Amino acid sequence: MSNSLFLDTIQGKNTSRPPVWFMRQAGRVLPNYLKLREKHTFSELMHSPRLAAEVTLMPVHDLGVDAAILFSDILVIPAALGMNLNFTDSGPKFDIALKELADPSAHLHPDASKLTYIYDAIDEIIRTKPADIPLIGFCGAPFTTLCYMVQGLSSNHTFPEAVNLLYRDRKMTHKLLAAITELSVEYARSQVRHGVAAFQIFETHAGLIPSDLYREVMMPYVRQIAKAVREEGCPVIFLPKGLGYGIRYIQPEDADFLSIDWQLPIGEARQLVHPELGLQGNLDPRLLFAGREVILETLEKYVDFGAREQKWIFNLGHGFVPGIPFENAKLVVDWIKQTNWKRG
């Protein structure tokens, strides 16, 4: 990889500015993506290597970000576990939710071949991307993936049935988490072998349970995925959204970078997190609904932090929200590139 600001930062090298990319950057706010969606369903875009590559690289060309992230979805793992999944206009839905079954684990039938189309997309992205733009792969963390599998739909993001299962039947919870993790490990390894240069584990719903319970029950499964990826020589970014002050227990053995959500100031996060861990984040995506002056005033608050912290990737505290003006997203990227970060 030639002259990648993103990879240099992950490796701890000194750079003139932090790299920038956005979670959920491939879609939502991009006019060219919305035009594609008028012609193709979400599923069609994912299953066509050519279209998936086009969407993956769209924010690189349209926004100017420093890294691309694979255009896919965390729920490809449940689909490969045998759950029939439909991507509807109102979000993904399963034909049968695990909460409806007496023995949920018996409903799972892993078939890794159902993920082959994603590797075909990665191959196409690697073939067509700019040389200095790394590709980030990803998967959902086992707990977040389980939440969707148990609940069956994505409209209730408190996932009461999944949390109830955790407290009511710990043995079944572990069986399901183990199945998710085993396939996720294979999936993650395969992404690296096809060319992703970094890997992010999305724990979108870490804040649904107490942080001590999360560390006890969920972190061992996250560590299995992270360990597998790092054994392939690929760095890991871990996003435990909502974990709060529990991030102080994340160790360098767990990940290379920790992605910080928007609920915690980045300076406070740096004080809490192990000094060997790099940080990513953590602009509140909803700020991008504000006017230009408000956005710029908030961005300026990051300069002192960025001057001190070389191991920091600029990103959002979570993904783009639908309806964010494209010009505001572009404003952030341009500002990052044009600002004097007072480094060296």
C-alpha positions in Angstrom: 0.0 0.0 0.0 1.7 3.3 -1.1 1.4 6.4 1.0 -1.7 5.5 3.0 -2.3 8.1 5.7 -4.8 5.8 7.3 -2.4 2.8 7.6 0.5 5.0 8.7 -1.7 6.3 11.5 -2.7 2.8 12.6 1.0 1.8 12.6 1.8 4.7 14.9 3.8 6.7 12.3 3.9 10.5 12.5 1.6 12.2 10.0 0.8 15.8 9.1 -2.9 15.3 9.9 -5.3 12.6 11.1 -6.9 10.4 8.4 -10.7 10.7 8.0 -13.4 8.3 7.0 -17.0 7.9 8.2 -19.1 4.9 9.4 -22.0 4.3 6.9 -20.2 6.5 4.4 -21.1 4.3 1.5 -24.6 5.5 1.0 -27.2 7.6 2.8 -25.8 11.1 2.2 -24.3 10.5 -1.2 -26.4 11.8 -4.1 -24.8 9.3 -6.5 -25.8 6.4 -4.1 -29.4 7.6 -3.9 -29.5 7.7 -7.7 -28.3 4.0 -7.8 -31.0 3.1 -5.2 -33.6 4.4 -7.6 -32.6 1.5 -9.9 -31.4 -1.2 -7.6 -32.5 -2.6 -4.2 -30.0 -2.7 -1.3 -29.7 -6.5 -1.8 -28.9 -6.1 -5.5 -26.2 -3.6 -4.7 -24.6 -6.0 -2.2 -24.8 -9.1 -4.4 -23.3 -7.5 -7.5 -19.5 -7.3 -7.2 -19.4 -4.5 -9.7 -22.1 -2.4 -7.9 -20.8 -3.2 -4.5 -17.3 -2.0 -5.5 -18.8 1.1 -7.1 -20.7 2.0 -3.9 -17.7 1.1 -1.6 -15.5 3.5 -3.5 -18.1 6.2 -4.0 -17.2 8.2 -0.8 -13.5 8.1 -1.8 -14.3 9.8 -5.1 -17.2 12.0 -3.9 -16.2 13.0 -0.3 -12.4 12.5 -0.5 -12.1 10.2 2.5 -8.8 8.4 3.3 -10.2 4.9 3.5 -13.0 2.8 2.0 -15.2 0.4 4.0 -16.8 -2.6 2.4 -20.4 -2.0 1.3 -22.2 -4.8 3.1 -24.3 -5.4 6.2 -23.7 -7.1 9.6 -26.7 -9.3 9.1 -25.0 -11.4 6.4 -23.8 -13.6 9.2 -27.4 -14.6 10.4 -28.3 -15.2 6.7 -25.3 -17.5 6.4 -26.4 -19.2 9.6 -29.6 -20.2 7.9 -32.0 -17.4 8.9 -34.1 -16.2 6.0 -33.4 -12.4 5.8 -35.2 -9.8 3.7 -33.9 -6.2 3.2 -37.1 -4.1 3.1 -37.5 -0.4 2.6 -38.1 -0.1 6.3 -35.0 -2.1 7.2 -33.9 -5.8 7.5 -36.4 -8.4 8.7 -36.2 -12.1 9.4 -39.0 -14.5 8.4 -38.7 -16.1 11.8 -37.1 -14.4 14.8 -35.3 -16.6 17.3 -37.6 -15.4 20.0 -40.4 -17.4 18.4 -38.6 -20.7 18.7 -38.4 -23.1 21.6 -34.9 -24.2 20.7 -33.3 -21.3 18.8 -29.9 -23.0 18.4 -31.5 -25.8 16.4 -32.7 -23.3 13.8 -29.1 -22.4 12.8 -27.4 -24.2 10.0 -24.1 -22.5 9.1 -23.2 -22.4 5.4 -20.1 -20.3 4.8 -20.6 -20.6 1.0 -23.4 -18.0 1.4 -20.7 -15.4 2.0 -18.8 -16.0 -1.2 -20.4 -13.1 -3.1 -18.8 -10.7 -0.5 -15.3 -12.0 -1.3 -16.0 -11.5 -5.0 -16.9 -7.9 -4.2 -13.7 -7.4 -2.2 -11.7 -8.8 -5.1 -13.4 -6.2 -7.4 -12.8 -3.4 -4.9 -9.1 -4.3 -4.6 -8.8 -4.4 -8.4 -10.4 -1.0 -9.0 -9.5 1.2 -5.9 -6.8 3.9 -5.8 -3.5 2.5 -4.7 -3.3 4.8 -1.6 -6.8 4.0 -0.4 -7.0 1.0 2.0 -10.1 -1.1 2.3 -11.7 -1.7 5.7 -13.5 -4.9 6.3 -16.0 -5.5 9.1 -18.5 -7.7 10.9 -21.0 -7.2 13.7 -19.9 -8.1 17.2 -21.6 -11.3 18.4 -23.9 -9.5 20.9 -25.2 -6.9 18.4 -25.7 -9.7 15.8 -27.6 -11.8 18.3 -29.9 -8.8 19.2 -31.2 -8.7 15.6 -31.5 -12.5 15.3 -33.6 -12.8 18.5 -35.7 -9.7 17.9 -36.3 -10.4 14.2 -36.5 -6.7 13.2 -34.5 -3.6 13.5 -37.3 -1.1 14.5 -37.0 -1.6 18.3 -33.4 -0.8 19.2 -33.8 -1.7 22.8 -34.0 -5.4 21.8 -35.9 -6.4 25.0 -36.2 -10.1 23.9 -32.5 -10.5 23.4 -31.7 -8.9 26.7 -34.3 -11.1 28.4 -32.8 -14.2 26.8 -29.4 -13.2 28.3 -30.8 -13.1 31.8 -33.2 -15.9 31.5 -31.2 -18.6 29.7 -27.5 -18.0 29.8 -26.7 -21.4 28.4 -28.7 -20.8 25.3 -27.2 -17.3 24.9 -23.7 -18.8 25.0 -24.7 -21.5 22.4 -26.0 -18.8 20.0 -23.0 -16.4 20.6 -20.6 -19.3 20.0 -22.3 -20.1 16.6 -22.2 -16.5 15.6 -18.6 -16.1 16.6 -17.4 -19.3 14.8 -18.8 -18.2 11.5 -17.7 -14.6 12.1 -14.1 -15.7 12.6 -14.1 -17.6 9.3 -15.7 -14.6 7.6 -13.2 -12.1 9.1 -10.2 -14.3 8.1 -11.5 -14.6 4.6 -12.0 -10.9 4.2 -8.3 -10.3 5.2 -7.1 -13.0 2.8 -9.0 -11.3 0.0 -7.2 -8.0 0.7 -8.8 -5.8 3.4 -6.1 -3.8 5.2 -8.0 -3.2 8.5 -11.0 -4.7 10.2 -13.7 -3.1 12.3 -15.9 -5.0 14.8 -19.2 -3.1 15.2 -20.7 -3.5 18.7 -23.5 -1.1 18.1 -25.5 -2.1 21.1 -22.9 -2.6 23.9 -24.8 0.0 26.0 -27.9 -2.3 26.3 -26.5 -4.2 29.3 -24.3 -3.2 32.3 -20.6 -2.8 31.3 -19.5 -5.5 33.8 -21.9 -8.0 32.3 -20.7 -7.0 28.9 -17.1 -7.6 29.8 -18.0 -11.0 31.4 -20.2 -12.5 28.8 -19.6 -10.7 25.5 -15.9 -9.6 25.4 -14.6 -13.2 25.2 -16.4 -13.6 21.9 -15.1 -10.3 20.6 -11.6 -11.3 21.5 -11.9 -14.5 19.4 -12.7 -12.5 16.3 -10.1 -9.9 17.0 -7.4 -12.5 17.7 -8.2 -14.3 14.4 -7.9 -11.1 12.4 -4.7 -10.1 14.0 -3.2 -13.5 13.5 -3.7 -12.8 9.8 -1.6 -9.7 10.2 -4.5 -7.2 10.0 -5.1 -4.4 12.6 -8.5 -4.3 14.4 -10.7 -1.4 15.3 -13.3 -2.1 17.9 -16.5 0.1 18.3 -18.3 -0.7 21.6 -21.0 2.0 21.3 -22.6 2.9 24.6 -20.1 1.1 26.8 -19.3 4.3 28.5 -16.6 4.3 31.2 -16.3 0.5 30.6 -13.9 1.4 27.8 -11.2 1.7 30.4 -11.1 -2.1 30.6 -10.4 -2.6 26.8 -6.7 -3.7 26.5 -4.2 -3.6 23.7 -4.7 -7.4 23.5 -8.3 -6.7 22.4 -7.7 -4.3 19.5 -5.3 -1.9 17.9 -7.8 1.1 17.9 -10.9 1.8 19.9 -13.7 3.7 18.2 -15.2 6.2 20.6 -18.9 7.1 20.4 -20.3 10.6 20.7 -21.5 10.3 24.3 -18.0 10.7 25.7 -15.6 13.6 24.9 -12.6 12.4 23.0 -10.2 13.9 25.6 -11.9 12.1 28.4 -11.7 8.9 26.4 -8.0 9.3 26.0 -7.6 9.5 29.7 -9.6 6.4 30.3 -8.3 4.2 27.5 -5.0 2.3 27.7 -2.2 4.6 26.2 -1.1 1.9 23.7 -4.6 1.8 22.1 -5.2 4.2 19.3 -8.5 6.1 19.1 -11.1 6.7 16.4 -14.0 9.1 16.5 -16.1 10.7 17.8 -18.1 13.5 16.1 -21.8 13.4 16.8 -23.3 12.7 13.3 -26.3 14.8 14.1 -24.1 17.8 14.2 -24.0 17.7 10.4 -27.6 18.9 10.4 -26.4 22.2 11.8 -25.3 25.2 9.9 -21.7 25.7 8.6 -20.6 28.0 11.4 -21.8 25.6 14.1 -20.0 22.7 12.5 -16.7 24.6 12.0 -16.8 25.8 15.6 -17.2 22.2 16.9 -14.5 20.9 14.6 -12.0 23.5 15.9 -12.3 21.9 19.3 -10.5 18.8 18.0 -7.4 20.6 16.9 -5.5 20.6 20.2 -6.3 16.9 20.6 -5.2 16.1 17.1 -2.0 18.1 17.7 -1.1 15.8 20.7 -2.5 12.5 19.4 -0.8 10.9 16.4 -2.7 7.6 16.9 -6.1 9.1 16.1 -8.5 8.5 13.2 -11.1 11.2 12.7 -14.6 9.6 12.4 -18.1 9.9 13.7 -19.3 8.6 17.0 -21.6 6.4 15.0 -22.8 6.2 11.4 -24.2 8.8 9.1 -27.9 9.6 9.7 -30.2 9.6 6.7 -30.9 13.2 5.5 -27.6 14.7 6.4 -26.7 17.3 3.7 -23.9 16.0 1.4 -22.3 19.4 1.5 -21.9 19.2 5.3 -20.2 15.9 5.1 -17.9 17.3 2.4 -17.2 20.3 4.6 -15.9 18.1 7.3 -13.5 16.2 5.0 -12.2 19.4 3.4 -11.7 21.0 6.8 -9.7 18.1 8.1 -7.4 18.2 5.1 -7.0 22.0 5.1 -6.5 22.6 8.8 -3.1 23.2 10.4 -2.9 20.3 12.9 0.2 21.8 14.6 2.2 18.6 14.2 5.9 18.9 14.2 
